[in-house]
Amino acid sequence: MDALKTLLEQQPLMTLFLTIAAGYFVGEINVKGFSLGVGAVLFVALAAGWFAPKAAPAPMIGTLGLSLFLYTVGVQYGKQFFLGLTSAAGRRANLLALVGVLCAGAVSIATQKIMQLDPGYALGLFSGSGTSTAALQAAIAVLGNDNAAVGYSVSYPFGVAGPILLLYLAFAILSPKIDTASGAGLDILEIALRNPDFRGKTLSEALAALPADVQIVAVRSAHHNAPASPELVLAENDVVLAVSPNQDALAEARTRLGEAAPGRVLRDRGDLDYLRVFASRANVVGRPLGELALPDGSIVAHVRRGDADILPRPELMLEYGDRVGLLTKRAMFPTLRTFFGDSIKGTAEFSYISVGLGMALGFLAGALQIPLPGFGKLALGLCGVLIVALVLGKLRRSGSINWTMPLPANLVMRNLGLTIFLAQVGMASGPKFAATVSQTGLLMLGLGALVLLALAVPILILGLLVYRLPYDEVAGIVAGACGNPAILAFANKLTPTDRPDIGYAMIFPAMTIVKILFVDIVPKLM
């Protein structure tokens, strides 16, 4: 065993990747439907760090992994983040997360008073239950000692495993129905115009009278198919090709316009044929569809991004790797392939210039000292990377710089960063975790679990039972309030929607600031 320990400590990078492999192996073990997934990497890393204390890689490796994770989440969900902040649902989600964080803070203070704990231990329990390294750093700076690291090392594992277990139990008990309509694709319907009220109206006028999520992409008139255009005038017995993610909306459109006419448009490929291409050319990526100068007689029928089909609205911006469905003449196929690039390599290509600039701006934002009257200065740390990424994700493009990246490449970089972070932080925390448990026995473990329950349980109760929010939305709020990416990864495993990712991106920045402010303010009041 000594020889193995020596080998692991002499080869920290080898140990890091062995830990990742072993963690994923353990994470795939399924016990009655429950598995830890990527979260198991942390617990295997704790064991590896305890066994070979000197094997932990440099902290910068973990920082790099976490920053990659935060950046890729931000650029992917920037638009949804800012939409959420301006909505009632977004404000409610942040309020639920705030309730949980403040409850955890209150319990940590109560345990300090009742158990006569060192204030550093109490603030460490709070920081660890919320898996906030930034809050730990703030606590150490305010108190002037490392006592907070003791409480942090004990409660951090609970801050990861606890929410995962609670989310699983809530899922198993409530058996929620997850609405996956956003990823189910688009339905099409050919409708013959029978309603005289639409005769002589332009297509834009007709669309205004239809459900909002219905779009017309082609019109058949006088035995010829033509791409839809706003100024096209409809006539009786014309047939329109309508698309929508909602079957009920298509049924409503059919009722208003006339009757179904299956095959009238799709069987005739003489005037319009279907072509699907990859968006891989820099000139089309990051630009709204409405700004693209498509060849005459061509129209975008739908866009498929990842596993979801998206309505081709004029404001929709293309991303690298999008699959664009077009209706056009067959003679235009080569021209359109050139126009969009149509290279499968585009699913893995992105601008390293944009990633480098974006990450650099994020680190700069995190290093800025924000003065708070009466409480000193606030530094956002790695939260600055996420905030900058969210802004860039909303902008999508600045001049010739495209800030987005293909979804497959984003997911690979995101998961790689996550696993490297969990492995490094676990290996570094293993020795201190083992030492703390051996010195304090079960007391600190129990207090760490208590603070974690105070953080996660109020969010679950209020979200699922009081407000009756969708499970995947509440899972995102819990992940954002607790902070650790492993919780988000587990929520994504349970729910095949993007709501957990959006909730995490919407909650995490604000709650990180709240946790930092809490550990800055509380010592001054004790």
Sequence and secondary structure as in RCSB ss.txt:
>XXXX:A:sequence
MDALKTLLEQQPLMTLFLTIAAGYFVGEINVKGFSLGVGAVLFVALAAGWFAPKAAPAPMIGTLGLSLFLYTVGV
QYGKQFFLGLTSAAGRRANLLALVGVLCAGAVSIATQKIMQLDPGYALGLFSGSGTSTAALQAAIAVLGNDNAAV
GYSVSYPFGVAGPILLLYLAFAILSPKIDTASGAGLDILEIALRNPDFRGKTLSEALAALPADVQIVAVRSAHHN
APASPELVLAENDVVLAVSPNQDALAEARTRLGEAAPGRVLRDRGDLDYLRVFASRANVVGRPLGELALPDGSIV
AHVRRGDADILPRPELMLEYGDRVGLLTKRAMFPTLRTFFGDSIKGTAEFSYISVGLGMALGFLAGALQIPLPGF
GKLALGLCGVLIVALVLGKLRRSGSINWTMPLPANLVMRNLGLTIFLAQVGMASGPKFAATVSQTGLLMLGLGAL
VLLALAVPILILGLLVYRLPYDEVAGIVAGACGNPAILAFANKLTPTDRPDIGYAMIFPAMTIVKILFVDIVPKL
M
>XXXX:A:secstr
 HHHHHHHHH HHHHHHHHHHHHHHHHT  BTTB  GGGHHHHHHHHHHHHSGGG   HHHHHHHHHHHHHHHHH
HHHHHHHHHHTSHHHHHHHHHHHHHHHHHHHHHHHHHHHHT  HHHHHHHHHHHTT HHHHHHHHHHHSSSHHHH
HHHHHHHHHHHHHHHHHHHHHHHH      GGGS  EEEEEEE  GGGTT BHHHHHHTS TT EEEEEEETTEE
EE  TT B  TT EEEEEES HHHHHHHHHHHEEE TTTTTT  SS EEEEEEB  TTTTTSBGGG    TT EE
EEEEETTEEE   TT B  TT EEEEEE GGGHHHHHHHHB  GGGGT   HHHHHHHHHHHHHHHH  EEETTT
EEE  TTHHHHHHHHHHHHH EETTEE    HHHHHHHHHHHHHHHHHHHHHHHHHHHHHHHHHHTHHHHHHHHH
HHHHHHHHHHIIIIIIS   HHHHHHHHHHHH  HHHHHHHHHH  SSHHHHHHHHHHHHHHHHHHHHHHHHHHH
 
